[in-house]
Amino acid sequence: MFEAVQTLKAEYAELERQLADPELHSDQGNARKVGKRYAALAPVVRTYDEWLQTADDIEAARELAHEDPSFAEEATKLEVRREELAEKLQVLLVPRDPSDDKDAILEIKAGEGGDESALFAGDLLKMYLKYAESQNWKTEVLDSAESDLGGYKSITVAVKAKGTPEPGEAPYAKLKFEGGVHRVQRVPVTESQGRIHTSAAGVLVLPEAEDVDVEIDPNDLRIDVFRSSGPGGQSVNTTDSAVRITHLPTGIVVSMQNEKSQLQNREQAMRVLRSRLLAAAQETADQEASDARRLQIRTVDRSERVRTYNFPENRFSDHRVGYKAHNLDQVLGGDLAPVIQSLTEADLAARLEAVDSK
């Protein structure tokens, strides 16, 4: 089971050598890439080394037990520890999503339900911002289109970790299962009869790509500029600062208008474009990634839901794993850890099953 670790240990040693080379750090993008891979391999190497060491410790304890019976108990404890390390190492060696160590681009769009859907999109945004704060992540609004009542027709947010997170702790690894249609059941503020309405908002989560992840030929881009506009069609400014970038080979279109500078909007649009191209490339190359992406939003239709937020019952449900809790107020306050853990465990179980079936 652990034959692959020797190869990983050799890679780990090579990465350590590269990180000690001052020349590597002249290219910050490549240095970050090497640093992330090094951090990802560290738990595997540490666990494997401890697993090997435990075998020697067990043998020593058994020999000493001939002279001192108390060492027999120590040997038993070490055997249990060795089994725990073997299980942990098996999990660490399961093929991971290659984007799990990346930051995330989070897009929220209002769907069916008009103004109520836009208000709910705003509630989802607050929920994710609170969760990001609890994880000590940084967030940056890249683009937004507000509704007349104060919600969002759409909003795009970058979520970034501070430093180099442990495997499975980066923003994309934690947030990737949030993608899909989120349904809300409540009495809208616009409802005078007190009737419960159902509306929906869509969430899309992309791994944020770096320059070294995606190469974009400038000749493949069509860049248009136009005047930014806000709620009700009112002009935000009097210059053509908004930017629309079309990637001609794929047809992917990204528009940005939040910044006052055309250059800033262009930079933000390129960030999102790189992330969409990276996600598209991974879909094509990796069937498992493709299966995961199918869980994310395609159309913001109430029937294609992954979550339901029921206000009258204070109930929160994730329909993919059957998770249900009556603490909707806490969830909207950013307490997403239990459901994210549930989704992560279900994904791990599926990956382990896939490995065992080969």
Phi, psi and omega in degrees: 000328188255018180300325183292342185295325180300319177295318180293323178296321178295319177296319180300316179295321179293320178295322178298319177297318180296320181294334179277352181271117181302332182296327180301322187281359172284342175245094187297325180296314180291324179297320178295320180297314179296318180298320179294318180294320179298315180294325180291325182277339185305313180297326179296311182295316180298315182294319180295317179298319179293322178299317178294317182297324181297326178298316178295320181295322179296315180298318179295318180296322179295320178295318180290336181295338177294331180261327181226107184302339181296336180288342177296320177294321178297320179297320179297316179298320180292325177296320177296317180298321180296321177295319178298318180294323179296318179295317179297318181294323178299318178294317181295333183271352177295133180308130183255160171298124182298345181264002186296343180263011185261162169286177187230151168249122184248123178243130178238129181230136174292149180233228179294141177120001174060228182299324180297320177296320179295322177295321179293323176301322176295323177294319178296319178301312179300320180300314181289325177295320178294318179296317179300320178298319180294336179268001182063035176265159175261142178235148181216122177285120181270324182198149179204152174227108184279155175265170183295331183267005175105356176274203181229128169290323175198151176206140180238128185231135173268135180240119187234138175279156175264126182077205180249107183287157174294157178306133180086358183251358180286158183306316182293320179300324182278325189260350190299332180276002176283345182295134178145189180265126180253123185255139178239140176236113180194174176274114182293156178294339181271359184268118183272340183266359179076020181277144178280130178247156175244129175220177186216153172225149182254143178237133175234131180241125180241145171287132180286121182276146173259168182304325184284347182276326187225128175260126180241123177280121179306332180289346179271003185250138167247123184245121177245146176241148180206175184275132178294150177220151181246197180305136177078008178081007181289142181289132177280322175212179186254015178239159179278075184263341179289147185231137173237121180248127177248124175272105191300319182296328183253342183080006179291131181239132177231130178240142178222138180215005186292322185277155179282339182263134177299322180297317180295318178296323178295317180298318179294320179296322179293326177299313181291320179299314179302318182294321179292321179293321177298314180298319180295320180294320180292325176301314183292320186278334190230113183295325179296318178296322179297318178298319180294322182293332180295341177286344184271176191292135170245309173226143182276075181248140184298334184283338182264061188261148171251337183223151170229134178244101185258106184290316181302325181261003184052038188251139179236125184227136169249118190280347182283324183243005179072020180286135179213138178210149179256058178220045185304323180299321180288322179299312179294342175274007175106002181277073182262353187305314183298315182288325177295321177297319179298317180291321179295317180295321178295321178294317179298317179300320180293321180290321177296319179295321178296321178293316182294331184279350182279000000 
